[in-house]
């Protein structure tokens, strides 16, 4: 069964800590994405990556960075966690393509609910 | 700019009622796709449907049906004879401009189906 796996389901961190959220996919997808989900705001894109060592800013990249050293793994990094980063984080992957085809096989992980105290 | 609006924040119905979830979108693209996803309490987004803007025929899958109206930029989702297992957050989405691969999501509609 193909999967996107996020390493933690729930996470509690302190303000100022450096936080790593890990995402691994086993579908050999080129594209990987990190979204943040907040009530009333839907999902908003933080960063995405087309290929190993490549990254692109999404709509809300401030306070975050990413790393993609291997095709299957895409890490989201909170350099210095703050309380306004308390949220649900969702990782996704998809095949390379154009337009709507890029979302063929778009698969999400189960999410990491991060609380920053 | 690409935008998706789901004006209904929360809907509560009793089992066996029909319910329609609204989705209105804005896009500058002449051809595009639209999507619906379901997010049950487990958290994982589950793909429900992808619709190409070329095809305005309504689609039915079991108790689910979708009404795509290009003239009003709407892609509404109806659940017939709702069940408790339909309780979830539902998201409408369309791809961002260009070949970025990202999806633009609506705010989501929380559906609660009571027994």
Interface residues (C-beta under 8 A of the other chain):
Chain A: X9 X31 X33 X35 X40 X41 X42 X43 X44 X45 X48 X50 X56 X58 X88 X90 X92 X94 X96 X97 X98 X99 X100 X102 X103 X106 X107 X108 X109 X110 X111 X113
Chain B: X4 X6 X9 X29 X31 X32 X33 X35 X37 X42 X43 X44 X45 X47 X50 X52 X91 X95 X96 X99 X100 X101 X102 X103 X105 X106 X107 X108
